[in-house]
Amino acid sequence: MGCVEIRGISKFFGEVRAVDQVELATNEGEFLVLLGPSGCGKTTLLRMIAGIEEPTEGEMVIDGRVVTNLPPRMRDIAMVFQSYALYPHMSVYKNIAFPLRARGMQKEAVRKKVEWAAGMFKIGRLLDRKPRELSGGERQRVALARAMVREPSVFLLDEPLSNLDALLRTSAREELRQFQRRVGVTTIYVTHDQVEAMGLGDRIVVMSQGKIRQIGTPMEIYQWPADTFVATFVGSPPMNLLDRGDTLLGFRPETFLPADAVEGSEGVLTYPFEVTYLEYLGAERLVYGNVGEKSHARHVVSRLPGSLTLPLEAGKTYPFAVALRDLRRFDKKSGLYKEGGPS
Ligand code: ATP
């Protein structure tokens, strides 16, 4: 249980095509991430799955049942928002118990459920506190616990980690992933943060301007981007793109290395790389520069592992190379991935 099928769903706000003809189906129990820049339509799509927003066209199916016109409470889903929306005057216990009490569950059964959820999220010692007496991370766990006690078949999360500081985000991410594996509830998670998407998702759905650009595992999305949008939105720094007539030649910064360090049984492409700027980041070095003739030089970035300590200086030119197997070709006009070797 827990399969969401989105069939030709669109949502228009006047002229704005917030979501445009989206087709998507989750696998049972998977962690699916909707990833895209601000305004791409991911929240609107999530709200339509939840039933808070009505689609302009298309059909929403959950576990084989058409739910397009059903209200949220009849969809067997739970949603956690960025703001958590905890009741401030209620204790943590009462917050978590609320959806169960609202359903008329007996007191003793409610207590068992709340204790189960509190154990799952390690918040047992916080049950008597009010939300204002909690840290951001603790509040987030309470919100997740409150959503989880309802045992939904689908869990919808809209940027639930964005209020946390960087360190807490990393640990909250790990916790969320472990928790989702344990419970096995199909989860759809919205974020604009590609690192979060890569770390959490079994599969990632990359969106732009209301449309799906690619659906795939983190590795597929990163290694084999379907178009130049995905190639440059996922990965930091983004994929390098060199203009070759009607083709754009793409390669990831970590594959563009000093020529001596590149092994390519099928061959390599070597370029004189004029270094303009270096950034030392500890675990790695980012080297910015240009390849090609002065008149149409292209800006590219190389990412060197910290273990590669050879000295490089801005203003000098070095032979750098990329193995042919690491090259990706895209059609310049459409931006779409093209099969075939480098041209
Ligand atoms: P963010 O990461 O900034 O939340 P998003 O990808 O979730 O962005 P949406 O909130 O789904 O994007 O918005 C998609 C588009 O629809 C945007 O152009 C937005 O301005 C528009 N939009 C969303 N809700 C409404 C609304 N109620 N009325 C009019 N336009 C809306």
Residues whose N, C-alpha, C, O or C-beta is under 5 A from the ligand:
A	BS01	ATP	F13 V16 A18 P37 S38 G39 C40 G41 K42 T43 T44 H192
